């Protein structure tokens, strides 16, 4: 039986599933976009999501909130000294 925990109202922002840990993966940007379309500013959307969603821990199946990066950002990240 799967125990996926969903962030209510953000089905459109689901971009994948971690089947090993039974966690839904959401795009942070798509979550922001959803709230902006609902009338909040970008800053209000980020503040709301940080306070009410992204920083909430709901157990082992807490969703993953992903900030996608571009190929260029990945290259720059990998080139930084550790």
C-alpha positions as CSV (number, residue, x, y, z in Angstrom):
1,X,0.0,0.0,0.0
2,X,1.3,3.4,-0.9
3,X,1.4,6.2,1.7
4,X,2.0,9.2,-0.6
5,X,1.3,12.6,1.1
6,X,0.1,15.3,-1.2
7,X,0.3,19.1,-1.0
8,X,-3.3,19.9,-1.4
9,X,-4.1,22.2,-4.3
10,X,-0.9,21.6,-6.2
11,X,-1.5,18.5,-8.3
12,X,-0.6,20.5,-11.4
13,X,2.9,20.9,-9.9
14,X,3.7,17.2,-9.5
15,X,6.7,16.3,-11.6
16,X,7.5,12.9,-10.4
17,X,7.4,10.2,-7.7
18,X,10.2,8.7,-5.6
19,X,8.8,5.1,-5.5
20,X,11.5,3.9,-3.1
21,X,10.5,6.3,-0.4
22,X,6.9,6.8,-1.5
23,X,7.3,10.5,-1.9
24,X,5.7,12.8,-4.4
25,X,8.0,15.3,-6.1
26,X,6.7,18.9,-6.8
27,X,8.2,21.7,-8.8
28,X,8.6,24.7,-6.6
29,X,8.3,27.0,-9.6
30,X,5.0,25.5,-10.7
31,X,3.7,25.8,-7.1
32,X,4.6,29.5,-7.1
33,X,3.0,29.9,-10.5
34,X,-0.2,28.3,-9.2
35,X,-0.5,30.8,-6.4
36,X,0.4,33.8,-8.7
37,X,-2.4,32.7,-11.0
38,X,-4.7,32.8,-7.9
39,X,-3.8,36.4,-7.3
40,X,-0.8,36.5,-5.0
41,X,2.5,38.2,-5.9
42,X,5.6,36.1,-6.4
43,X,7.0,37.3,-3.0
44,X,3.7,36.5,-1.3
45,X,3.6,33.1,-2.9
46,X,7.1,32.2,-1.8
47,X,6.5,33.4,1.7
48,X,3.3,31.4,1.9
49,X,4.9,28.2,0.6
50,X,8.0,28.5,2.8
51,X,5.8,28.9,5.9
52,X,3.0,26.5,5.1
53,X,4.3,23.9,2.8
54,X,8.0,23.6,2.0
55,X,9.2,23.7,5.6
56,X,6.5,21.4,6.9
57,X,7.6,17.9,7.9
58,X,4.8,15.3,7.8
59,X,6.8,12.2,8.4
60,X,8.7,9.8,6.3
61,X,6.5,10.4,3.2
62,X,6.9,14.2,3.3
63,X,6.9,15.4,-0.4
64,X,10.0,16.5,-2.1
65,X,10.0,20.1,-3.3
66,X,12.4,20.5,-6.1
67,X,14.0,23.6,-7.5
68,X,14.9,22.7,-11.1
69,X,18.2,24.0,-12.5
70,X,19.3,24.7,-16.0
71,X,22.2,22.7,-17.6
72,X,24.4,25.8,-17.2
73,X,23.6,26.0,-13.5
74,X,24.5,22.4,-13.1
75,X,27.8,22.8,-14.9
76,X,28.7,25.8,-12.7
77,X,27.7,23.9,-9.6
78,X,29.8,20.9,-10.5
79,X,32.8,23.1,-11.3
80,X,32.8,24.8,-7.9
81,X,35.6,23.5,-5.6
82,X,34.4,21.4,-2.7
